[in-house]
């Protein structure tokens, strides 16, 4: 089943895996990229470039999909990329994108992570419920005061 992933790395690559690739469950895409790079197809993303459907068709063709399935995956990929930029996401991911035996597509799982510093600019997400991780009270307290705090795992000396 295909995976479509946009992440906020250098060049914001999009990674798509072939529809027939058998990928081990529970592996991060970074681990798959190291172990089996031939299973990933990348395309750099530029927020100033207006991507069109033909760009995604060129990418999705490389997965081995054809016909209507290829076109539908290309449309979904383009929509995910547009969502990624519109909402200033750090990650936008469909994993897996299921293609049923009768050719229907649906996102079995999807994740969108929006950059905290972008929330005030994106009106649609201002009211989203945010999960608060209470595992570190200092980080929780800092967040409620509008401060970013990341506790380091070890001593830092200068």
KEBA-902218 format. One record per residue (C-alpha): x, y, z; residue in three letters. Coordinates in steps of 0.25 Angstrom, whole numbers, plus 5000, padded with zeros to 4 digits. Layout:
BEGIN
XYZALA...
This chain:
BEGIN
500050005000UNK500550144997UNK501050235007UNK501050385004UNK501950475014UNK502250615014UNK503250665025UNK503950795028UNK505350755025UNK506350825016UNK505650835003UNK504350785009UNK504450655001UNK503150564999UNK503350414999UNK502450314992UNK502650164993UNK502250074982UNK500850014983UNK501449874983UNK502549894993UNK502549805005UNK503049895016UNK503249855030UNK502249905040UNK502749995051UNK503850045043UNK504150195042UNK504250245028UNK505650295031UNK506050145034UNK505450095021UNK506150205014UNK507450155019UNK507150005018UNK506350005004UNK506550144997UNK506050074984UNK504650064990UNK504550224992UNK504250324981UNK504550464985UNK504250604980UNK504750734986UNK503650834990UNK503750984988UNK502651064995UNK502851164983UNK502651064972UNK501151044969UNK501150894967UNK500150834957UNK499550694955UNK500550664944UNK501650674954UNK500950574963UNK500650484952UNK502150484948UNK502450444962UNK501350344965UNK501650264951UNK502950224957UNK502250144968UNK501750054957UNK500250104958UNK499550124945UNK498250174940UNK497150224949UNK497850174962UNK499050254958UNK498250384955UNK497550374968UNK498850354976UNK499350474969UNK498150554973UNK498250514987UNK499750544987UNK499550684982UNK498450714992UNK499350665003UNK500450754998UNK499450874997UNK498950845012UNK500450835016UNK500750975011UNK499451045014UNK499451005029UNK500951015031UNK501150875035UNK502350805040UNK501850675035UNK500650635027UNK500550485025UNK499650375019UNK500150245024UNK499650155018UNK498750195007UNK497950075004UNK497550034990UNK496349934991UNK496149824981UNK495149904974UNK496050024972UNK495450114983UNK496550194991UNK496450235006UNK497450285016UNK497550175027UNK498350265035UNK498750415034UNK499550505042UNK499750655041UNK500650735051UNK500550885050UNK501650975054UNK501351035068UNK501951175063UNK500951165051UNK499651145059UNK499351295060UNK499451315045UNK498451195041UNK497051235046UNK496551095043UNK497451025054UNK497351135065UNK496151055071UNK496750915070UNK496950845083UNK498350825086UNK498850705093UNK499650745105UNK500850645109UNK500950655124UNK502150565124UNK503050685127UNK502350795136UNK503450895133UNK503150885118UNK501650885121UNK501851015129UNK502651085119UNK501651055108UNK500551115116UNK501351235117UNK501651245102UNK503051205104UNK503751085096UNK504551005106UNK505250875102UNK505850795114UNK507250745110UNK507550595113UNK508850625120UNK509750735126UNK510150845116UNK511450925120UNK512051035114UNK
